[in-house]
């Protein structure tokens, strides 16, 4: 057996461990049993041969690319791949033209076009795909870490199923670790003793690629034929020396955006602007940040400062229109504004409470006097009877029960403890003393 060091010396560089361990079929694929387990929708699609376009949505390192390749290999389909980071409309059209002229398509089996990070395609690039997906020239498989509802145009999204992939569980990571040590052409010839896995799994964060990269880093830190001991201290020490400062496709991406969100929520503009700079310096998509600002404005500032959501939405439009590097300025302006604003999550709490009540009262009847009566029969049946028109009463208010009978007297909205909502509370107390 030739060692990796000997291979390098002979001019043959082996691929990284994650690539060497990439499974070639469903039996070797770890995780996502809801999709590829017995009765899973993707397994059924492969076994039946009835393949349609779909989008794989999930965090990094959960097997989106691998699963796409397995689908193509299992069905004997030609496999084209593009990265939305580097491909343009011209590249898309070239692949489609190639697919149209290919022998596989002429035989009735459409080739698969895999687009990694499809959320980075702009509207014109996605439009270029539409016709080929619609007429079956290609079967599209898109991979994204972002919600496709926000990132993929409606006409294209309507032609694709969306499958959600989950971060790997501890048992999945354990299985991958054991398999790599036992089966990899390099690691299986080394003396590896696994004493602890807490740090290894924690830093992997459900990401198979990260797990295998860390394992390779740790193994590489041991020289010669010395027994390799994997424990928490060794893993942490190796990562402090080797882990990337910012990886927008990995764990650090989620750590930094989490710190950014929590800094704005915690009213610390200095920390918020620092984490904004970290993301921009690391190459983060500015529209990704702008969307988070919109969510923050609604969820965490809310009715304490209703102007916040207007500014955040304006920021999103500005960033979309001007791009980087100028987009850094409106992003910074709105970040500081939101972090410095008073905070309220009252609307967020109210809608979640109301949704829970709605799930439990789907059959609750709307009071007759609140129902629409477009026909004479409905009017004869008493629809609208008892309804009081608010504008006919002093202050444009009338005490009327608007809830279904099952929820009469129930309160969902609790005004926040801030100047803006104190005024709302006073008004509501005057109108609805039974609630407030």
Beta strands, then each sheet from edge to edge (+ up, - down):
strand 1: 54-57
strand 2: 79-83
strand 3: 111-116
strand 4: 138-144
strand 5: 161-164
strand 6: 192-194
strand 7: 228-230
sheet 1: 2+ 3+ 4+ 1+ 5+
sheet 2: 6+ 7+
end
